[in-house]
Amino acid sequence: MFERCVGLAWCLGCRVYTGTMVHVPRERVLVDALASLPRAQRERLERSEIKLIEFLARQRR
């Protein structure tokens, strides 16, 4: 069986992103990229879509 998740893809060069619904196998473990952050920083990122995407983009460089 599958779970539905939101999948995001972005272009660092043009700063455009798209989102879509994706199906992920239930047995697949998804990594929480924000898990290690202090609560206050995590909450700030969760309130701003732009800051969240910029943070995630920096993690992938």
Beta strands, then each sheet from edge to edge (+ up, - down):
strand 1: 2-11
strand 2: 16-25
sheet 1: 1+ 2-
end
